[in-house]
Amino acid sequence: MQESTWRELAPGVYVRHHEELELNCGLVVGRERALVIDTRSTAARGRELAVAVREVTDLEQVVVNTHAHYDHCFGNVAFRESQIYAHADAVEDLRSTAEYQREQVVAHLRRTDREELAQTYLDTEVVLPFYLIEEDTEIDLGDRTAHLHHAGPGHTNHDLVVSVPDAGVVFWADLIEQGADPAMEDSYPLVWADTLRVLLERPEIAGADIHVPGHGAVVDTAFVERQQATLGALAAALAEGLLAGVRDVDALVAKTRGLGLQDATLRDAAVRALETGRSER
């Protein structure tokens, strides 16, 4: 098993890449405080991350959950003494879906004969974020400011992006994916590309040249722009189908092939487009 270590992307700005799900967590160190970006998927993994943070800095910690999916926030219990920020809708989502998410992961791990790992999910207390925001928010870390951005629905209805303008680094969470297709199960595919476009125009983001996806390798601006364009083409194809009265999932999938996305991704996007429809726009 490959050991997870911090990689310094810019002075005082780090990413820690984990083997499980190719997950990325971030750390931004200021003069007075440090910001931890996402907390991993279980109490045990959260504690491991907390120890790793302390190896870099002993400053007071502030935490942000970028969204309410288990792999990004079930490790909150290891940071419960810190201020934990999230979008207000993330907390509502976590309240309503945490146990379902746990059940789904545990069932999958048991099907694949990983009972010991399944037990770590059962042993994890879900700790809700309690500093709730609904619009762009600045976090003063001392000699630098981290910006939390929300621009509308995308991967979920409550995604937060973290930018560090003085370092030229952006943590996109699952609004951007590398190494796999963007995950569509809870998404808003008709407007995801629009949300990315708005975010790319934010002055705190527009000048960045280092981009950290929620999963996979660190990428450049061109990669982000290409993924935004792909999601835009997907949205256009789905919208065209819906406008023409197409309501069959297979028929919508057929209209969206050729974008370089897997059929499973297209199917999830079609289902979500049918579920959300024009309410997204």
C-alpha positions in Angstrom: 0.0 0.0 0.0 1.4 3.4 -1.0 1.9 5.7 1.9 0.0 9.0 1.8 2.2 12.1 2.2 1.7 15.8 1.8 2.8 17.4 -1.4 3.5 21.2 -1.2 1.9 22.8 -4.2 2.9 26.4 -3.3 4.4 27.8 -0.1 2.1 26.7 2.8 -0.5 25.0 0.5 -0.6 21.2 0.4 -2.5 18.3 -1.0 -2.6 14.8 0.5 -3.6 12.1 -2.0 -5.2 8.9 -0.5 -5.4 5.4 -2.0 -9.1 5.1 -1.2 -11.1 6.5 -4.1 -8.0 8.5 -5.2 -9.3 11.1 -2.7 -7.5 14.5 -2.2 -7.6 16.5 1.0 -6.0 19.9 1.3 -4.2 22.0 3.9 -3.6 25.8 3.7 -1.3 27.2 6.4 -1.4 30.8 7.4 0.4 32.7 10.2 -2.4 32.2 12.8 -4.6 29.3 11.5 -4.6 26.4 9.1 -7.5 25.3 6.9 -8.1 21.6 6.4 -10.1 20.8 3.2 -12.2 17.7 3.7 -11.7 15.0 6.3 -11.9 11.6 4.6 -14.4 8.8 5.0 -14.2 7.2 8.5 -13.3 8.2 12.1 -10.1 6.2 11.8 -9.1 7.8 8.5 -10.0 11.2 9.9 -7.7 10.6 12.9 -4.9 9.6 10.5 -5.4 12.8 8.6 -5.4 14.9 11.8 -2.1 13.4 12.8 -0.7 14.2 9.4 -1.9 17.8 9.7 -0.1 18.1 13.1 3.1 16.9 11.4 3.0 20.0 9.2 1.6 22.6 11.7 0.4 22.9 15.2 -1.7 26.0 14.5 -5.4 26.2 15.3 -7.3 24.4 12.6 -10.4 25.4 10.6 -12.1 22.8 8.5 -14.3 22.9 5.4 -16.5 20.1 4.1 -16.8 20.7 0.3 -20.0 18.6 0.2 -21.9 16.0 2.0 -20.6 12.8 0.4 -19.2 10.4 3.0 -15.7 10.2 1.5 -15.3 13.9 2.1 -16.8 14.4 5.6 -17.3 11.2 7.6 -13.9 11.9 9.2 -15.3 15.1 10.9 -15.3 13.4 14.2 -11.5 13.7 14.3 -11.8 17.5 13.9 -14.9 18.1 16.1 -13.0 20.6 18.3 -12.4 22.8 15.2 -14.7 25.2 13.3 -16.2 23.1 10.5 -17.6 25.0 7.6 -20.0 23.8 4.9 -22.8 25.1 2.8 -26.1 25.1 4.7 -27.6 22.7 2.2 -24.8 20.2 2.8 -25.9 19.9 6.4 -29.5 19.2 5.4 -28.3 16.6 2.9 -26.0 15.0 5.5 -28.9 14.8 8.0 -31.1 13.1 5.5 -28.6 10.8 3.7 -25.8 9.9 6.1 -27.2 6.6 7.3 -28.2 5.7 3.7 -24.7 6.5 2.5 -23.3 4.4 5.4 -25.6 1.4 4.6 -24.6 1.5 0.9 -20.9 1.5 1.6 -21.1 -1.2 4.3 -23.1 -3.4 1.9 -20.6 -3.0 -0.8 -17.6 -3.8 1.4 -19.4 -6.9 2.8 -20.1 -8.1 -0.8 -16.4 -7.7 -1.5 -15.3 -9.6 1.7 -14.0 -6.5 3.5 -15.8 -6.9 6.8 -13.1 -5.3 8.9 -13.2 -2.1 6.8 -17.0 -2.2 6.8 -16.9 -2.2 10.6 -14.9 1.1 10.6 -17.8 2.7 8.9 -20.2 1.3 11.4 -18.0 2.6 14.2 -17.9 6.2 12.8 -20.0 8.9 14.4 -21.2 11.4 11.8 -20.4 15.0 13.0 -22.3 17.7 11.3 -20.6 21.0 10.2 -21.9 23.9 12.3 -20.5 27.0 10.5 -23.0 27.2 7.7 -22.7 29.5 4.7 -24.8 30.1 1.6 -22.6 32.6 -0.3 -18.9 33.3 -0.9 -17.0 33.5 2.4 -13.5 34.6 3.3 -11.5 32.8 6.0 -8.7 34.8 7.5 -5.7 32.6 8.2 -3.4 35.4 9.4 -1.2 36.6 6.6 -3.4 35.0 3.9 -7.0 34.5 3.0 -8.8 31.4 1.8 -12.0 31.9 -0.1 -15.0 29.5 0.0 -17.0 29.8 -3.2 -20.5 28.6 -4.1 -21.9 29.4 -7.5 -24.9 27.0 -7.9 -25.7 23.4 -8.4 -23.2 21.0 -10.0 -21.9 17.8 -8.6 -24.4 18.4 -5.8 -26.6 21.4 -4.9 -24.1 22.6 -2.3 -20.6 22.3 -3.6 -17.9 24.6 -2.1 -14.7 25.4 -3.9 -11.7 26.7 -2.0 -9.3 29.2 -3.6 -6.0 30.5 -2.3 -5.3 33.5 -4.5 -1.9 34.4 -3.2 -0.7 30.9 -4.1 -2.6 30.5 -7.4 -4.2 27.2 -6.1 -7.9 26.1 -6.3 -9.4 23.0 -4.6 -12.4 22.1 -6.7 -13.6 19.0 -4.8 -15.8 16.9 -7.0 -16.8 19.6 -9.4 -13.7 18.5 -11.2 -12.5 14.9 -11.5 -9.3 13.5 -12.9 -8.8 9.9 -13.8 -12.6 9.1 -13.8 -15.7 10.7 -15.2 -17.5 13.3 -13.1 -19.9 11.5 -10.7 -23.5 12.2 -11.6 -25.6 10.4 -9.0 -26.6 13.5 -7.1 -25.7 16.0 -9.8 -27.4 18.7 -11.8 -26.1 18.0 -15.3 -28.1 20.7 -17.1 -26.3 23.5 -15.1 -23.0 21.9 -13.9 -21.1 23.6 -16.8 -22.7 26.9 -16.1 -21.6 26.7 -12.4 -18.1 26.0 -13.5 -18.1 28.9 -16.0 -19.2 31.3 -13.2 -16.5 30.0 -10.9 -13.8 30.3 -13.5 -14.7 34.0 -13.8 -14.3 34.6 -10.1 -11.2 37.0 -9.7 -9.9 34.8 -6.9 -9.9 31.8 -9.2 -9.3 33.3 -12.7 -5.6 33.8 -12.0 -4.9 30.3 -10.6 -2.7 27.8 -12.4 -2.8 24.9 -10.0 -6.1 23.0 -9.7 -6.8 20.2 -7.3 -9.7 17.9 -8.2 -11.7 16.0 -5.6 -10.1 12.7 -6.8 -7.1 12.1 -9.0 -4.0 14.0 -10.0 -3.5 17.8 -9.7 -4.3 19.4 -13.1 -3.8 22.7 -14.9 -6.3 25.3 -16.1 -6.6 23.8 -19.5 -7.9 20.5 -18.0 -10.5 22.4 -16.0 -11.6 24.2 -19.1 -11.8 21.0 -21.1 -14.0 19.3 -18.5 -16.2 22.4 -18.3 -16.6 22.2 -22.1 -17.5 18.5 -22.0 -20.1 19.1 -19.3 -21.5 22.0 -21.4 -21.8 19.7 -24.4 -23.5 17.1 -22.2 -25.9 19.7 -20.9 -26.7 20.9 -24.4 -27.4 17.3 -25.7 -29.6 16.5 -22.7 -31.5 19.8 -23.0 -32.1 19.2 -26.7 -33.5 15.8 -26.0 -35.8 17.0 -23.2 -37.0 19.9 -25.4 -37.9 17.3 -28.1 -40.0 15.4 -25.6 -37.5 12.5 -25.0 -38.3 11.0 -21.7 -36.7 7.6 -22.1 -33.3 7.1 -20.4 -31.8 4.9 -23.1 -32.9 7.4 -25.8 -31.3 10.3 -23.9 -28.1 8.3 -23.5 -28.0 7.7 -27.2 -28.2 11.5 -27.8 -25.2 12.1 -25.5 -22.7 9.6 -26.8 -19.4 10.8 -28.4 -18.4 13.1 -25.6 -15.7 10.7 -24.1 -17.9 9.8 -21.1 -18.8 6.2 -20.1 -22.3 4.9 -20.7 -22.8 4.5 -16.9 -22.0 8.2 -16.5 -24.4 9.2 -19.3 -27.1 7.0 -17.8 -26.8 8.7 -14.4 -26.8 12.1 -16.1 -29.9 11.2 -18.1 -31.7 10.0 -15.0 -30.8 13.2 -13.1 -31.8 15.4 -16.1 -35.2 13.7 -16.1 -35.5 14.1 -12.3 -34.5 17.7 -12.1 -35.5 19.0 -15.6 -36.0 22.7 -16.0 -36.0 23.3 -12.2 -32.2 23.5 -12.7 -32.3 26.3 -15.2 
